[in-house]
């Protein structure tokens, strides 16, 4: 019997997002849809592993925006990977229709219209209909919108899916721990999105590592399996490539598979100028391997100090390394404060006092409390009266304890006309105001620009 696939917060968030998508296609109550969108966001941002906590028999903590019904669905998804509500909605729609909602300019109402009039149920259907000029038959679709949709769907079909770094991390880190691997590639360079994951393991015997990898409970499909490498696709759609290398080549392989390609090519050229050959197996002078067990040894071989992965984008890092002017990367220890945090007063997960204690434990000097203002109802935002009460509580904490300075703030919604959702008199009493757009994303370029400028 194969082990049950594990579930991460990202999987739960994705289920809630899909429920919201399908409810929108059905024309369901907007507040119900918004509740699922909010739940997806909250769960996706949580550091606490909800499924693991439930598997241990523990109760879910109180989470802002997550009521009894949603908590029950979290438990169901955590144990099965899905929930009855989602499966019932899926049964009422063609499998590929939710992909249409990912296209710019094609919301639920327009996608539903295409489904009803042209039986467009997938990206491929839309591509055929747009290429044939059939979108003209549907009210609200003209030549310009048809061309834009055709370009968007062609772009989506022609390139592999990319995943946000935070999403990929929920799979990369457990997989690395499971295999004793190091994650390379664009993930290690901390790019905003990744197309796949590259795992590297140093081992004298590759076969046991390969076997363990392809039998991972989340491996949905095995694309390739060789003597030293294998590729699988996880249940979430993320492709993972594993390579097993000899310990003496690990540093060279880590450098090679971390990239970027342009950086690697430049390093190899520097090696060639010194009579060296640099590849994923090591640094060679003739047939002799002279370096490669560590990344640092690869750089030393060409007379450079170690270059951090995040800098390897061929944007002047090699010259800076030669001149001894490589920048020091910012670490968590360098941060002196945080200017945007929420509490349980809106959609945060800790009280004001708990946030202050946590900031003190982290050694921060200041912390700005910027809970949502009242316009975003689903986050239980603060109106002027509640905001003033919170400001008094902040003042009391500042005068009664040694620790980080708490700043009075809020996150206000920028309305369609550029005004804010709290009066100036209320905002004038604060130390910090964060302005954000939370709705009306489909305004024209000119109107959005005017909105932000206002």
Legacy VTK file of the C-alpha trace (Angstrom):
# vtk DataFile Version 3.0
C-alpha trace
ASCII
DATASET POLYDATA
POINTS 454 float
0.000 0.000 0.000
1.530 3.311 -1.057
1.732 6.107 1.512
-0.910 8.827 1.428
0.242 12.042 -0.271
1.062 14.784 2.181
-0.798 18.085 1.976
0.727 21.525 2.401
-0.875 24.870 3.123
-0.389 25.722 -0.556
-2.599 22.776 -1.518
-5.353 23.892 0.858
-5.101 27.459 -0.467
-5.293 26.194 -4.051
-8.470 24.229 -3.264
-10.097 27.314 -1.748
-9.098 29.380 -4.790
-10.610 26.816 -7.137
-13.832 26.765 -5.115
-13.984 30.557 -5.423
-13.354 30.338 -9.190
-16.159 27.829 -9.698
-18.545 29.754 -7.461
-17.871 32.851 -9.562
-18.699 30.901 -12.704
-21.977 29.892 -11.067
-22.749 33.478 -10.140
-22.809 32.654 -6.420
-23.097 35.167 -3.573
-20.094 37.572 -3.767
-19.589 37.424 0.000
-19.295 33.651 -0.136
-16.762 33.902 -2.957
-14.787 36.541 -1.048
-14.707 34.335 2.052
-12.969 31.581 0.078
-10.556 34.060 -1.543
-9.660 35.424 1.871
-9.273 31.925 3.321
-6.929 31.013 0.459
-4.778 34.062 1.135
-4.709 33.518 4.907
-3.849 29.814 4.664
-1.238 30.420 1.968
0.588 32.922 4.176
0.558 30.803 7.341
3.857 29.525 8.685
2.080 26.848 10.741
1.648 23.562 8.826
-2.095 23.008 9.250
-2.279 19.474 7.831
0.641 18.324 9.977
-0.972 19.797 13.082
-4.241 17.980 12.376
-2.384 14.726 11.644
-0.855 14.969 15.130
-4.353 15.095 16.595
-4.095 18.744 17.609
-6.839 21.315 17.118
-6.513 24.148 14.648
-5.710 27.477 16.316
-8.097 30.381 15.957
-7.386 31.954 12.575
-8.890 35.255 11.497
-11.305 34.757 8.608
-11.534 30.983 9.153
-14.821 29.952 10.748
-16.124 26.535 11.700
-17.197 25.623 8.157
-13.859 26.549 6.568
-11.942 24.878 9.398
-13.867 21.677 8.658
-12.915 21.905 4.993
-9.269 22.437 5.965
-9.429 19.199 7.935
-11.025 17.385 5.002
-8.471 18.666 2.494
-5.636 17.931 4.923
-6.610 14.273 5.136
-7.775 13.610 1.548
-6.256 16.332 -0.637
-9.705 17.609 -1.615
-13.156 18.257 -0.146
-16.741 17.367 -0.986
-17.696 20.956 -1.809
-14.918 21.234 -4.394
-15.684 17.862 -5.978
-19.367 18.746 -6.281
-18.495 22.016 -8.019
-16.015 20.292 -10.336
-18.700 17.829 -11.380
-20.844 20.714 -12.639
-18.173 22.168 -14.973
-15.791 20.926 -17.692
-12.310 20.169 -16.222
-10.410 22.875 -18.130
-12.712 25.828 -17.645
-10.992 27.240 -14.545
-7.815 27.704 -16.631
-9.709 30.311 -18.634
-10.000 32.493 -15.539
-6.221 32.803 -15.360
-6.188 34.763 -18.622
-6.016 38.569 -18.354
-9.292 40.225 -19.284
-11.412 37.082 -19.055
-13.348 37.062 -15.807
-15.985 34.546 -14.662
-18.917 36.255 -16.412
-17.166 36.391 -19.788
-15.828 32.842 -19.394
-19.359 31.625 -18.606
-20.655 33.424 -21.693
-18.075 31.738 -23.924
-18.986 28.413 -22.359
-22.696 28.926 -23.051
-22.442 30.389 -26.580
-19.400 28.651 -28.071
-18.864 25.651 -25.772
-15.397 26.974 -24.921
-14.296 24.826 -21.973
-10.489 24.935 -22.134
-7.518 26.944 -23.346
-7.381 24.829 -26.493
-11.067 25.505 -27.205
-10.519 29.226 -26.774
-7.493 29.197 -29.063
-9.464 27.491 -31.843
-12.455 29.802 -31.445
-10.359 32.978 -31.407
-8.214 31.865 -34.345
-11.396 31.214 -36.342
-12.815 34.632 -35.450
-15.823 33.103 -33.698
-15.593 35.343 -30.635
-17.324 38.013 -32.726
-20.498 35.971 -32.327
-20.525 36.657 -28.582
-21.765 40.013 -27.214
-18.991 42.063 -25.644
-16.158 40.546 -27.714
-14.676 42.568 -30.550
-11.647 42.185 -32.793
-9.310 43.842 -30.313
-10.335 41.716 -27.327
-10.318 38.601 -29.513
-6.728 39.258 -30.600
-5.613 39.942 -27.037
-7.171 36.701 -25.802
-5.600 34.744 -28.655
-2.164 36.145 -27.792
-2.694 35.424 -24.088
-3.781 31.825 -24.608
-0.943 31.156 -27.077
1.552 32.515 -24.566
0.055 30.352 -21.820
0.123 27.198 -23.945
3.605 27.804 -25.341
5.500 28.097 -22.091
5.725 25.919 -19.045
3.868 26.947 -15.937
5.767 28.979 -13.370
5.236 28.913 -9.624
5.712 31.629 -7.052
8.778 31.163 -4.880
6.734 30.926 -1.670
4.569 28.196 -3.211
7.587 26.220 -4.440
9.216 26.498 -1.004
6.460 24.419 0.572
7.595 21.511 -1.614
11.298 22.250 -2.036
12.221 22.289 1.640
10.422 19.047 2.646
11.786 17.279 -0.446
15.315 18.420 0.331
14.953 17.111 3.878
13.426 13.840 2.643
16.399 13.169 0.342
19.213 14.947 2.168
19.434 17.151 -0.915
20.362 20.741 -1.731
17.979 22.783 -3.862
19.717 24.451 -6.805
18.398 26.328 -9.824
16.415 29.545 -9.844
14.945 28.584 -6.473
18.379 28.863 -4.858
18.949 32.184 -6.628
15.666 33.325 -4.996
13.942 34.306 -8.219
10.334 35.445 -7.818
9.038 32.453 -9.763
10.444 29.033 -10.668
9.599 26.759 -13.566
10.776 23.607 -11.811
12.923 22.443 -8.907
16.491 21.149 -9.195
17.652 18.869 -6.374
21.242 17.777 -5.916
22.466 14.924 -3.711
26.063 13.920 -3.031
26.268 10.134 -2.669
28.583 7.298 -3.616
25.609 5.078 -4.498
22.929 6.750 -6.605
20.435 3.898 -6.918
18.960 4.103 -3.378
18.509 7.872 -3.708
16.785 7.552 -7.092
14.496 4.834 -5.734
13.506 6.886 -2.716
12.879 9.917 -4.916
10.543 8.271 -7.447
8.575 6.629 -4.625
7.886 9.937 -2.895
4.174 9.983 -2.026
3.586 13.218 -3.952
5.189 12.002 -7.197
2.246 11.843 -9.615
4.214 10.973 -12.744
7.746 9.728 -13.427
9.032 11.470 -16.556
12.544 10.003 -16.533
14.609 7.604 -14.455
18.291 6.932 -15.069
21.321 5.756 -13.147
22.212 9.180 -11.724
19.155 11.368 -12.400
15.392 11.270 -12.421
12.467 13.621 -13.063
8.998 13.519 -11.540
5.917 15.731 -11.616
4.302 16.330 -8.238
0.560 16.253 -7.666
0.561 20.081 -7.614
2.011 20.166 -11.151
5.552 21.163 -10.147
8.320 19.314 -12.003
11.310 18.184 -9.931
14.665 17.122 -11.368
17.062 15.109 -9.197
20.746 14.577 -9.880
23.047 12.405 -7.787
26.755 13.238 -7.994
29.955 12.014 -6.413
30.992 13.928 -3.279
34.190 15.189 -4.947
32.078 16.821 -7.675
29.286 18.211 -5.503
30.475 21.849 -5.413
31.020 21.988 -9.172
27.613 20.420 -9.806
25.924 22.792 -7.357
27.519 25.748 -9.132
26.536 24.413 -12.548
22.906 23.642 -11.706
22.362 26.812 -9.689
23.125 29.050 -12.674
22.349 31.466 -14.057
23.387 30.253 -17.499
25.078 33.550 -18.371
27.037 33.541 -15.094
28.193 29.948 -15.641
29.344 30.639 -19.188
31.408 33.611 -17.999
33.000 31.519 -15.239
33.898 28.782 -17.712
35.475 31.359 -20.028
37.549 32.722 -17.166
38.697 29.177 -16.494
39.625 28.602 -20.140
41.767 31.738 -20.066
43.724 30.086 -17.244
44.009 26.765 -19.055
41.250 25.156 -16.975
38.128 23.221 -17.893
35.118 23.838 -15.626
32.008 21.682 -15.814
29.531 19.972 -13.474
32.120 17.335 -12.557
34.849 19.662 -11.337
37.650 22.012 -12.311
40.308 20.277 -14.397
43.811 21.070 -15.544
44.272 18.528 -18.278
42.993 15.256 -16.805
43.629 16.279 -13.196
40.714 17.488 -11.080
42.045 20.395 -9.052
38.788 21.660 -7.500
35.058 21.001 -7.338
34.230 19.470 -3.968
32.846 22.856 -2.865
31.542 25.874 -4.713
34.141 28.046 -3.007
36.894 25.878 -4.532
35.475 26.495 -8.024
35.686 30.256 -7.548
39.139 30.044 -5.918
40.420 28.189 -8.959
39.777 31.292 -11.085
40.976 33.727 -8.430
37.596 34.878 -7.118
35.931 34.862 -3.710
32.674 32.965 -3.216
29.721 34.678 -4.913
26.324 34.279 -3.270
23.696 32.504 -5.430
21.347 35.518 -5.418
24.027 37.588 -7.190
24.727 35.159 -10.035
22.733 36.948 -12.731
25.630 38.347 -14.803
24.916 41.887 -13.674
28.426 42.918 -12.684
29.039 40.357 -9.931
32.217 38.929 -11.530
33.803 42.353 -11.869
32.798 43.172 -8.285
34.327 39.892 -7.118
37.611 40.734 -8.886
37.646 44.209 -7.347
36.652 43.022 -3.878
33.444 45.055 -3.899
30.802 42.329 -3.688
27.848 43.583 -1.635
26.853 41.995 1.654
23.375 40.548 1.272
20.700 41.618 3.715
19.804 38.950 6.267
17.064 38.750 8.867
19.610 39.785 11.476
20.047 43.105 9.643
16.381 44.098 9.866
15.675 46.716 12.530
11.917 46.934 12.172
8.773 46.102 10.229
6.497 48.787 8.801
3.521 46.628 7.791
1.950 44.083 10.139
-1.628 43.120 10.953
-3.169 41.915 14.224
-6.345 40.077 15.153
-8.060 43.478 15.005
-8.372 42.798 11.251
-7.049 39.687 9.501
-3.866 39.017 11.504
-3.279 35.955 13.663
-1.852 37.509 16.837
-2.992 40.218 19.199
-1.315 43.611 19.490
0.424 42.567 22.723
1.582 39.280 21.157
2.986 41.117 18.148
4.890 43.468 20.454
6.361 40.539 22.388
7.358 38.769 19.186
9.022 41.920 17.833
10.980 42.240 21.079
12.058 38.588 20.910
13.339 39.181 17.366
15.353 42.188 18.527
13.446 44.745 16.451
13.608 48.445 17.313
10.223 49.426 15.865
7.003 47.884 14.617
4.217 49.625 12.688
0.712 48.275 13.298
-1.126 48.677 9.984
-4.387 46.737 10.216
-6.877 46.989 7.367
-9.303 49.889 7.354
-13.044 49.309 7.269
-13.733 49.156 3.513
-12.423 45.565 3.222
-15.286 43.996 5.174
-14.052 40.422 4.872
-10.926 41.343 6.882
-12.955 42.944 9.704
-11.168 46.241 9.059
-11.099 49.128 11.517
-13.335 52.176 11.215
-12.234 55.539 12.630
-13.560 54.725 16.107
-11.823 51.339 16.374
-8.634 52.786 14.887
-8.570 55.506 17.559
-9.075 52.871 20.283
-6.193 50.827 18.860
-3.977 53.925 18.816
-4.690 54.458 22.532
-3.764 50.825 23.216
-0.515 51.306 21.296
0.301 54.426 23.309
-0.340 52.524 26.537
1.957 49.679 25.498
4.691 52.121 24.486
4.582 53.835 27.886
4.390 50.661 29.954
7.093 48.396 28.545
10.666 48.333 27.366
10.861 47.043 23.845
10.351 48.065 20.255
8.569 51.322 19.559
5.062 50.594 18.304
3.921 52.931 15.535
0.263 53.760 14.925
-0.793 52.980 11.379
-3.360 51.480 9.052
-3.690 49.987 5.572
-6.349 52.003 3.771
-8.073 51.138 0.553
-7.498 53.463 -2.404
-10.972 53.929 -3.821
-11.832 54.205 -7.498
-11.603 58.018 -7.493
-8.272 58.024 -5.629
-9.728 58.975 -2.250
-9.083 56.854 0.837
-11.583 54.878 2.868
-10.931 56.750 6.137
-11.237 60.498 6.722
-8.118 62.666 6.859
-8.913 63.601 10.461
-8.501 59.951 11.500
-5.358 59.414 9.422
-3.683 62.608 10.674
-3.338 61.064 14.138
-1.256 58.137 12.842
2.479 57.688 12.371
2.172 55.714 9.138
-0.474 55.120 6.451
-0.188 52.343 3.853
-2.324 52.842 0.729
-3.411 49.804 -1.273
-5.710 48.877 -4.144
-8.009 45.989 -3.242
-10.754 46.253 -5.866
-11.615 47.631 -9.306
-8.533 46.106 -10.906
-10.137 46.221 -14.352
-10.101 50.006 -14.767
-8.420 51.342 -17.883
-4.719 52.184 -17.785
-5.496 55.921 -17.746
-8.067 55.638 -14.934
-5.807 53.410 -12.809
-2.936 55.867 -13.256
-5.196 58.785 -12.313
-6.423 56.815 -9.308
-2.922 56.156 -7.982
-1.706 59.685 -8.647
-4.707 61.087 -6.786
LINES 1 455
454 0 1 2 3 4 5 6 7 8 9 10 11 12 13 14 15 16 17 18 19 20 21 22 23 24 25 26 27 28 29 30 31 32 33 34 35 36 37 38 39 40 41 42 43 44 45 46 47 48 49 50 51 52 53 54 55 56 57 58 59 60 61 62 63 64 65 66 67 68 69 70 71 72 73 74 75 76 77 78 79 80 81 82 83 84 85 86 87 88 89 90 91 92 93 94 95 96 97 98 99 100 101 102 103 104 105 106 107 108 109 110 111 112 113 114 115 116 117 118 119 120 121 122 123 124 125 126 127 128 129 130 131 132 133 134 135 136 137 138 139 140 141 142 143 144 145 146 147 148 149 150 151 152 153 154 155 156 157 158 159 160 161 162 163 164 165 166 167 168 169 170 171 172 173 174 175 176 177 178 179 180 181 182 183 184 185 186 187 188 189 190 191 192 193 194 195 196 197 198 199 200 201 202 203 204 205 206 207 208 209 210 211 212 213 214 215 216 217 218 219 220 221 222 223 224 225 226 227 228 229 230 231 232 233 234 235 236 237 238 239 240 241 242 243 244 245 246 247 248 249 250 251 252 253 254 255 256 257 258 259 260 261 262 263 264 265 266 267 268 269 270 271 272 273 274 275 276 277 278 279 280 281 282 283 284 285 286 287 288 289 290 291 292 293 294 295 296 297 298 299 300 301 302 303 304 305 306 307 308 309 310 311 312 313 314 315 316 317 318 319 320 321 322 323 324 325 326 327 328 329 330 331 332 333 334 335 336 337 338 339 340 341 342 343 344 345 346 347 348 349 350 351 352 353 354 355 356 357 358 359 360 361 362 363 364 365 366 367 368 369 370 371 372 373 374 375 376 377 378 379 380 381 382 383 384 385 386 387 388 389 390 391 392 393 394 395 396 397 398 399 400 401 402 403 404 405 406 407 408 409 410 411 412 413 414 415 416 417 418 419 420 421 422 423 424 425 426 427 428 429 430 431 432 433 434 435 436 437 438 439 440 441 442 443 444 445 446 447 448 449 450 451 452 453
